[in-house]
Amino acid sequence: MVMRISQLMGMDVYTDNAQYIGRVYDVIIDLQKGEVTRLTLEPIKVASKEEARRVFKEKTVLYKSVKAVEKIIIVSNAPIPDEEEPIPAAPSKPMPYSYRYKRGV
């Protein structure tokens, strides 16, 4: 079944033991791989990197643990080995364009 990412927003998330976890607030996508990596259960509004890491760990669900998506999302209750996905760093500034060029002598 094909589903749009926007359809995931607002869906209820339950464990496979029927325990309610929360509601999908946002979807985190790895654009380089072209796949969904995490579902956030709350907005991530933080002031520091440490707080961002804590919220990222506690208020998100790995998409690898999703078992089924229909009217609700069911995630695995068993811990999935987390490869400790790093929080993406801000892109570095591109090298400034040089306006200088050599003229023919």
N, CA, C and O atoms as a GROMACS GRO file, in nm:
protein
  420
    1MET      N    1   0.083  -0.117   0.000
    1MET     CA    2   0.000   0.000   0.000
    1MET      C    3   0.087   0.124   0.000
    1MET      O    4   0.184   0.132   0.076
    2VAL      N    5   0.055   0.218  -0.083
    2VAL     CA    6   0.129   0.343  -0.093
    2VAL      C    7   0.061   0.448  -0.006
    2VAL      O    8  -0.062   0.461  -0.007
    3MET      N    9   0.143   0.521   0.069
    3MET     CA   10   0.088   0.624   0.157
    3MET      C   11   0.177   0.748   0.148
    3MET      O   12   0.300   0.738   0.143
    4ARG      N   13   0.115   0.863   0.145
    4ARG     CA   14   0.189   0.988   0.145
    4ARG      C   15   0.240   1.017   0.285
    4ARG      O   16   0.176   0.981   0.384
    5ILE      N   17   0.353   1.082   0.293
    5ILE     CA   18   0.411   1.116   0.422
    5ILE      C   19   0.316   1.208   0.499
    5ILE      O   20   0.305   1.196   0.621
    6SER      N   21   0.248   1.296   0.430
    6SER     CA   22   0.158   1.389   0.497
    6SER      C   23   0.042   1.315   0.566
    6SER      O   24  -0.017   1.368   0.660
    7GLN      N   25   0.010   1.194   0.520
    7GLN     CA   26  -0.097   1.116   0.583
    7GLN      C   27  -0.055   1.060   0.719
    7GLN      O   28  -0.141   1.024   0.800
    8LEU      N   29   0.075   1.054   0.745
    8LEU     CA   30   0.125   1.005   0.874
    8LEU      C   31   0.100   1.107   0.985
    8LEU      O   32   0.085   1.070   1.102
    9MET      N   33   0.097   1.235   0.949
    9MET     CA   34   0.080   1.342   1.047
    9MET      C   35  -0.052   1.326   1.121
    9MET      O   36  -0.157   1.308   1.059
   10GLY      N   37  -0.046   1.333   1.252
   10GLY     CA   38  -0.166   1.326   1.334
   10GLY      C   39  -0.215   1.186   1.364
   10GLY      O   40  -0.313   1.169   1.437
   11MET      N   41  -0.148   1.083   1.310
   11MET     CA   42  -0.190   0.946   1.338
   11MET      C   43  -0.147   0.906   1.480
   11MET      O   44  -0.041   0.948   1.527
   12ASP      N   45  -0.230   0.826   1.546
   12ASP     CA   46  -0.197   0.776   1.679
   12ASP      C   47  -0.095   0.664   1.668
   12ASP      O   48  -0.099   0.584   1.574
   13VAL      N   49  -0.002   0.659   1.765
   13VAL     CA   50   0.103   0.559   1.766
   13VAL      C   51   0.084   0.470   1.888
   13VAL      O   52   0.074   0.518   2.001
   14TYR      N   53   0.080   0.338   1.864
   14TYR     CA   54   0.064   0.238   1.970
   14TYR      C   55   0.176   0.136   1.959
   14TYR      O   56   0.232   0.114   1.851
   15THR      N   57   0.209   0.073   2.074
   15THR     CA   58   0.303  -0.038   2.070
   15THR      C   59   0.227  -0.163   2.029
   15THR      O   60   0.104  -0.162   2.021
   16ASP      N   61   0.300  -0.270   2.003
   16ASP     CA   62   0.233  -0.395   1.966
   16ASP      C   63   0.163  -0.458   2.086
   16ASP      O   64   0.094  -0.559   2.071
   17ASN      N   65   0.181  -0.400   2.206
   17ASN     CA   66   0.107  -0.444   2.326
   17ASN      C   67  -0.010  -0.353   2.355
   17ASN      O   68  -0.063  -0.353   2.466
   18ALA      N   69  -0.052  -0.274   2.258
   18ALA     CA   70  -0.168  -0.185   2.266
   18ALA      C   71  -0.149  -0.072   2.366
   18ALA      O   72  -0.247  -0.024   2.424
   19GLN      N   73  -0.026  -0.028   2.388
   19GLN     CA   74   0.000   0.086   2.475
   19GLN      C   75   0.012   0.212   2.390
   19GLN      O   76   0.090   0.216   2.295
   20TYR      N   77  -0.065   0.313   2.424
   20TYR     CA   78  -0.064   0.439   2.349
   20TYR      C   79   0.066   0.514   2.378
   20TYR      O   80   0.101   0.534   2.495
   21ILE      N   81   0.136   0.555   2.274
   21ILE     CA   82   0.262   0.629   2.289
   21ILE      C   83   0.240   0.778   2.267
   21ILE      O   84   0.290   0.861   2.343
   22GLY      N   85   0.165   0.812   2.162
   22GLY     CA   86   0.144   0.953   2.130
   22GLY      C   87   0.088   0.968   1.991
   22GLY      O   88   0.040   0.872   1.930
   23ARG      N   89   0.095   1.089   1.941
   23ARG     CA   90   0.045   1.122   1.808
   23ARG      C   91   0.159   1.179   1.726
   23ARG      O   92   0.241   1.255   1.777
   24VAL      N   93   0.166   1.142   1.598
   24VAL     CA   94   0.274   1.188   1.511
   24VAL      C   95   0.260   1.338   1.490
   24VAL      O   96   0.157   1.387   1.444
   25TYR      N   97   0.365   1.410   1.526
   25TYR     CA   98   0.368   1.554   1.507
   25TYR      C   99   0.440   1.589   1.377
   25TYR      O  100   0.397   1.677   1.303
   26ASP      N  101   0.549   1.520   1.352
   26ASP     CA  102   0.628   1.550   1.233
   26ASP      C  103   0.703   1.425   1.189
   26ASP      O  104   0.711   1.327   1.263
   27VAL      N  105   0.757   1.429   1.068
   27VAL     CA  106   0.830   1.316   1.012
   27VAL      C  107   0.970   1.364   0.976
   27VAL      O  108   0.986   1.468   0.911
   28ILE      N  109   1.072   1.289   1.018
   28ILE     CA  110   1.210   1.323   0.985
   28ILE      C  111   1.254   1.234   0.870
   28ILE      O  112   1.243   1.111   0.877
   29ILE      N  113   1.304   1.296   0.766
   29ILE     CA  114   1.340   1.224   0.643
   29ILE      C  115   1.489   1.241   0.617
   29ILE      O  116   1.543   1.350   0.631
   30ASP      N  117   1.555   1.132   0.580
   30ASP     CA  118   1.694   1.137   0.534
   30ASP      C  119   1.688   1.160   0.384
   30ASP      O  120   1.657   1.068   0.307
   31LEU      N  121   1.717   1.281   0.342
   31LEU     CA  122   1.705   1.314   0.200
   31LEU      C  123   1.811   1.246   0.114
   31LEU      O  124   1.787   1.220  -0.003
   32GLN      N  125   1.927   1.217   0.172
   32GLN     CA  126   2.031   1.151   0.094
   32GLN      C  127   1.994   1.007   0.062
   32GLN      O  128   2.021   0.958  -0.047
   33LYS      N  129   1.930   0.939   0.159
   33LYS     CA  130   1.887   0.801   0.137
   33LYS      C  131   1.747   0.794   0.079
   33LYS      O  132   1.710   0.692   0.021
   34GLY      N  133   1.670   0.900   0.095
   34GLY     CA  134   1.534   0.901   0.042
   34GLY      C  135   1.438   0.816   0.125
   34GLY      O  136   1.350   0.750   0.069
   35GLU      N  137   1.455   0.817   0.258
   35GLU     CA  138   1.370   0.734   0.342
   35GLU      C  139   1.334   0.806   0.471
   35GLU      O  140   1.406   0.896   0.516
   36VAL      N  141   1.224   0.764   0.530
   36VAL     CA  142   1.181   0.818   0.658
   36VAL      C  143   1.268   0.753   0.766
   36VAL      O  144   1.287   0.632   0.766
   37THR      N  145   1.320   0.834   0.860
   37THR     CA  146   1.405   0.780   0.965
   37THR      C  147   1.338   0.781   1.102
   37THR      O  148   1.355   0.688   1.180
   38ARG      N  149   1.262   0.885   1.132
   38ARG     CA  150   1.198   0.896   1.263
   38ARG      C  151   1.064   0.965   1.253
   38ARG      O  152   1.037   1.040   1.159
   39LEU      N  153   0.980   0.939   1.353
   39LEU     CA  154   0.853   1.009   1.370
   39LEU      C  155   0.862   1.085   1.501
   39LEU      O  156   0.896   1.028   1.604
   40THR      N  157   0.832   1.214   1.499
   40THR     CA  158   0.836   1.291   1.623
   40THR      C  159   0.697   1.292   1.685
   40THR      O  160   0.596   1.296   1.614
   41LEU      N  161   0.694   1.289   1.817
   41LEU     CA  162   0.569   1.286   1.890
   41LEU      C  163   0.536   1.422   1.953
   41LEU      O  164   0.427   1.441   2.006
   42GLU      N  165   0.630   1.515   1.946
   42GLU     CA  166   0.613   1.650   1.996
   42GLU      C  167   0.698   1.743   1.912
   42GLU      O  168   0.793   1.698   1.848
   43PRO      N  169   0.666   1.873   1.912
   43PRO     CA  170   0.754   1.966   1.841
   43PRO      C  171   0.889   1.972   1.911
   43PRO      O  172   0.897   1.968   2.033
   44ILE      N  173   0.994   1.981   1.832
   44ILE     CA  174   1.128   1.987   1.890
   44ILE      C  175   1.170   2.134   1.892
   44ILE      O  176   1.227   2.186   1.796
   45LYS      N  177   1.140   2.199   2.003
   45LYS     CA  178   1.176   2.340   2.023
   45LYS      C  179   1.271   2.345   2.141
   45LYS      O  180   1.229   2.334   2.256
   46VAL      N  181   1.399   2.360   2.112
   46VAL     CA  182   1.499   2.357   2.218
   46VAL      C  183   1.598   2.472   2.199
   46VAL      O  184   1.604   2.535   2.094
   47ALA      N  185   1.675   2.496   2.305
   47ALA     CA  186   1.772   2.605   2.302
   47ALA      C  187   1.916   2.556   2.292
   47ALA      O  188   2.004   2.631   2.249
   48SER      N  189   1.942   2.431   2.332
   48SER     CA  190   2.079   2.382   2.332
   48SER      C  191   2.087   2.246   2.262
   48SER      O  192   1.986   2.178   2.243
   49LYS      N  193   2.209   2.208   2.225
   49LYS     CA  194   2.229   2.079   2.159
   49LYS      C  195   2.198   1.963   2.252
   49LYS      O  196   2.142   1.862   2.210
   50GLU      N  197   2.235   1.977   2.379
   50GLU     CA  198   2.210   1.870   2.476
   50GLU      C  199   2.061   1.847   2.492
   50GLU      O  200   2.014   1.733   2.496
   51GLU      N  201   1.987   1.957   2.502
   51GLU     CA  202   1.841   1.945   2.515
   51GLU      C  203   1.780   1.886   2.388
   51GLU      O  204   1.685   1.808   2.394
   52ALA      N  205   1.836   1.923   2.273
   52ALA     CA  206   1.787   1.869   2.146
   52ALA      C  207   1.811   1.718   2.141
   52ALA      O  208   1.724   1.644   2.096
   53ARG      N  209   1.927   1.673   2.185
   53ARG     CA  210   1.957   1.530   2.187
   53ARG      C  211   1.860   1.455   2.278
   53ARG      O  212   1.811   1.348   2.243
   54ARG      N  213   1.834   1.512   2.396
   54ARG     CA  214   1.744   1.448   2.491
   54ARG      C  215   1.603   1.437   2.433
   54ARG      O  216   1.541   1.330   2.439
   55VAL      N  217   1.553   1.545   2.377
   55VAL     CA  218   1.419   1.544   2.318
   55VAL      C  219   1.416   1.451   2.198
   55VAL      O  220   1.317   1.379   2.177
   56PHE      N  221   1.522   1.451   2.120
   56PHE     CA  222   1.530   1.366   2.001
   56PHE      C  223   1.522   1.219   2.040
   56PHE      O  224   1.457   1.141   1.971
   57LYS      N  225   1.587   1.181   2.151
   57LYS     CA  226   1.584   1.043   2.198
   57LYS      C  227   1.451   1.005   2.260
   57LYS      O  228   1.398   0.896   2.235
   58GLU      N  229   1.395   1.095   2.343
   58GLU     CA  230   1.276   1.062   2.421
   58GLU      C  231   1.144   1.084   2.348
   58GLU      O  232   1.046   1.016   2.376
   59LYS      N  233   1.140   1.176   2.255
   59LYS     CA  234   1.013   1.215   2.193
   59LYS      C  235   1.004   1.178   2.046
   59LYS      O  236   0.920   1.231   1.973
   60THR      N  237   1.090   1.086   2.001
   60THR     CA  238   1.081   1.038   1.864
   60THR      C  239   1.080   0.886   1.863
   60THR      O  240   1.123   0.821   1.959
   61VAL      N  241   1.032   0.830   1.753
   61VAL     CA  242   1.026   0.684   1.735
   61VAL      C  243   1.101   0.651   1.607
   61VAL      O  244   1.077   0.712   1.503
   62LEU      N  245   1.192   0.556   1.615
   62LEU     CA  246   1.262   0.511   1.494
   62LEU      C  247   1.162   0.450   1.397
   62LEU      O  248   1.076   0.371   1.436
   63TYR      N  249   1.173   0.486   1.271
   63TYR     CA  250   1.080   0.431   1.173
   63TYR      C  251   1.108   0.283   1.148
   63TYR      O  252   1.022   0.210   1.099
   64LYS      N  253   1.229   0.238   1.182
   64LYS     CA  254   1.261   0.095   1.169
   64LYS      C  255   1.172   0.009   1.258
   64LYS      O  256   1.148  -0.108   1.229
   65SER      N  257   1.124   0.068   1.367
   65SER     CA  258   1.043  -0.008   1.462
   65SER      C  259   0.895  -0.012   1.423
   65SER      O  260   0.816  -0.077   1.491
   66VAL      N  261   0.856   0.057   1.316
   66VAL     CA  262   0.716   0.057   1.273
   66VAL      C  263   0.682  -0.078   1.211
   66VAL      O  264   0.750  -0.124   1.119
   67LYS      N  265   0.577  -0.141   1.263
   67LYS     CA  266   0.533  -0.271   1.212
   67LYS      C  267   0.420  -0.257   1.112
   67LYS      O  268   0.416  -0.329   1.012
   68ALA      N  269   0.327  -0.165   1.138
   68ALA     CA  270   0.212  -0.150   1.051
   68ALA      C  271   0.161  -0.006   1.054
   68ALA      O  272   0.168   0.062   1.156
   69VAL      N  273   0.110   0.037   0.938
   69VAL     CA  274   0.048   0.169   0.927
   69VAL      C  275  -0.081   0.152   0.850
   69VAL      O  276  -0.081   0.108   0.735
   70GLU      N  277  -0.190   0.186   0.913
   70GLU     CA  278  -0.321   0.182   0.846
   70GLU      C  279  -0.399   0.302   0.895
   70GLU      O  280  -0.380   0.412   0.843
   71LYS      N  281  -0.485   0.286   0.993
   71LYS     CA  282  -0.554   0.398   1.055
   71LYS      C  283  -0.477   0.446   1.177
   71LYS      O  284  -0.493   0.560   1.221
   72ILE      N  285  -0.395   0.359   1.233
   72ILE     CA  286  -0.302   0.392   1.341
   72ILE      C  287  -0.166   0.337   1.303
   72ILE      O  288  -0.152   0.263   1.206
   73ILE      N  289  -0.064   0.374   1.380
   73ILE     CA  290   0.071   0.323   1.358
   73ILE      C  291   0.105   0.230   1.474
   73ILE      O  292   0.090   0.267   1.590
   74ILE      N  293   0.151   0.110   1.442
   74ILE     CA  294   0.191   0.014   1.542
   74ILE      C  295   0.342  -0.002   1.534
   74ILE      O  296   0.398  -0.030   1.428
   75VAL      N  297   0.408   0.017   1.651
   75VAL     CA  298   0.553   0.004   1.656
   75VAL      C  299   0.590  -0.114   1.744
   75VAL      O  300   0.515  -0.154   1.832
   76SER      N  301   0.707  -0.168   1.718
   76SER     CA  302   0.756  -0.283   1.794
   76SER      C  303   0.789  -0.240   1.935
   76SER      O  304   0.846  -0.133   1.958
   77ASN      N  305   0.754  -0.325   2.030
   77ASN     CA  306   0.783  -0.299   2.170
   77ASN      C  307   0.926  -0.340   2.204
   77ASN      O  308   0.985  -0.288   2.299
   78ALA      N  309   0.981  -0.433   2.126
   78ALA     CA  310   1.117  -0.481   2.150
   78ALA      C  311   1.217  -0.373   2.111
   78ALA      O  312   1.198  -0.304   2.011
   79PRO      N  313   1.323  -0.357   2.189
   79PRO     CA  314   1.422  -0.255   2.155
   79PRO      C  315   1.496  -0.292   2.027
   79PRO      O  316   1.539  -0.406   2.009
   80ILE      N  317   1.508  -0.195   1.940
   80ILE     CA  318   1.581  -0.214   1.815
   80ILE      C  319   1.718  -0.152   1.833
   80ILE      O  320   1.729  -0.038   1.879
   81PRO      N  321   1.823  -0.225   1.798
   81PRO     CA  322   1.956  -0.167   1.816
   81PRO      C  323   1.967  -0.036   1.738
   81PRO      O  324   1.954  -0.033   1.616
   82ASP      N  325   1.991   0.070   1.812
   82ASP     CA  326   2.001   0.202   1.752
   82ASP      C  327   2.147   0.227   1.716
   82ASP      O  328   2.235   0.219   1.802
   83GLU      N  329   2.172   0.256   1.592
   83GLU     CA  330   2.309   0.280   1.549
   83GLU      C  331   2.356   0.417   1.594
   83GLU      O  332   2.455   0.470   1.542
   84GLU      N  333   2.287   0.474   1.692
   84GLU     CA  334   2.320   0.606   1.743
   84GLU      C  335   2.331   0.705   1.628
   84GLU      O  336   2.437   0.758   1.599
   85GLU      N  337   2.217   0.727   1.565
   85GLU     CA  338   2.212   0.820   1.454
   85GLU      C  339   2.247   0.959   1.502
   85GLU      O  340   2.184   1.010   1.594
   86PRO      N  341   2.346   1.020   1.442
   86PRO     CA  342   2.385   1.153   1.488
   86PRO      C  343   2.282   1.256   1.443
   86PRO      O  344   2.215   1.240   1.340
   87ILE      N  345   2.271   1.361   1.522
   87ILE     CA  346   2.185   1.472   1.480
   87ILE      C  347   2.258   1.541   1.366
   87ILE      O  348   2.374   1.578   1.381
   88PRO      N  349   2.190   1.560   1.253
   88PRO     CA  350   2.258   1.619   1.139
   88PRO      C  351   2.316   1.756   1.173
   88PRO      O  352   2.248   1.840   1.231
   89ALA      N  353   2.440   1.776   1.135
   89ALA     CA  354   2.505   1.904   1.159
   89ALA      C  355   2.458   2.006   1.056
   89ALA      O  356   2.414   1.971   0.947
   90ALA      N  357   2.468   2.130   1.093
   90ALA     CA  358   2.432   2.237   0.999
   90ALA      C  359   2.530   2.231   0.882
   90ALA      O  360   2.649   2.207   0.902
   91PRO      N  361   2.481   2.254   0.762
   91PRO     CA  362   2.571   2.248   0.647
   91PRO      C  363   2.679   2.354   0.659
   91PRO      O  364   2.653   2.467   0.701
   92SER      N  365   2.800   2.316   0.621
   92SER     CA  366   2.910   2.412   0.626
   92SER      C  367   2.892   2.514   0.514
   92SER      O  368   2.829   2.487   0.412
   93LYS      N  369   2.949   2.630   0.536
   93LYS     CA  370   2.937   2.736   0.435
   93LYS      C  371   3.016   2.697   0.312
   93LYS      O  372   3.128   2.647   0.323
   94PRO      N  373   2.961   2.720   0.196
   94PRO     CA  374   3.037   2.691   0.074
   94PRO      C  375   3.152   2.790   0.060
   94PRO      O  376   3.148   2.902   0.110
   95MET      N  377   3.252   2.746  -0.008
   95MET     CA  378   3.366   2.833  -0.032
   95MET      C  379   3.320   2.955  -0.111
   95MET      O  380   3.243   2.941  -0.206
   96PRO      N  381   3.366   3.073  -0.073
   96PRO     CA  382   3.323   3.191  -0.146
   96PRO      C  383   3.374   3.187  -0.289
   96PRO      O  384   3.484   3.140  -0.317
   97TYR      N  385   3.290   3.237  -0.377
   97TYR     CA  386   3.326   3.240  -0.518
   97TYR      C  387   3.434   3.344  -0.539
   97TYR      O  388   3.422   3.456  -0.489
   98SER      N  389   3.536   3.311  -0.611
   98SER     CA  390   3.643   3.404  -0.637
   98SER      C  391   3.612   3.483  -0.762
   98SER      O  392   3.586   3.426  -0.868
   99TYR      N  393   3.616   3.613  -0.749
   99TYR     CA  394   3.590   3.700  -0.863
   99TYR      C  395   3.718   3.729  -0.941
   99TYR      O  396   3.715   3.790  -1.047
  100ARG      N  397   3.826   3.684  -0.886
  100ARG     CA  398   3.953   3.708  -0.953
  100ARG      C  399   3.977   3.600  -1.057
  100ARG      O  400   3.942   3.483  -1.038
  101TYR      N  401   4.034   3.639  -1.162
  101TYR     CA  402   4.070   3.543  -1.264
  101TYR      C  403   4.194   3.594  -1.335
  101TYR      O  404   4.226   3.713  -1.331
  102LYS      N  405   4.262   3.504  -1.398
  102LYS     CA  406   4.385   3.544  -1.468
  102LYS      C  407   4.349   3.592  -1.608
  102LYS      O  408   4.274   3.527  -1.680
  103ARG      N  409   4.402   3.703  -1.642
  103ARG     CA  410   4.385   3.754  -1.778
  103ARG      C  411   4.504   3.710  -1.863
  103ARG      O  412   4.616   3.695  -1.815
  104GLY      N  413   4.476   3.691  -1.984
  104GLY     CA  414   4.584   3.653  -2.076
  104GLY      C  415   4.690   3.762  -2.081
  104GLY      O  416   4.658   3.880  -2.096
  105VAL      N  417   4.815   3.722  -2.068
  105VAL     CA  418   4.923   3.820  -2.064
  105VAL      C  419   4.974   3.850  -2.199
  105VAL      O  420   5.066   3.930  -2.214
   0.00000   0.00000   0.00000
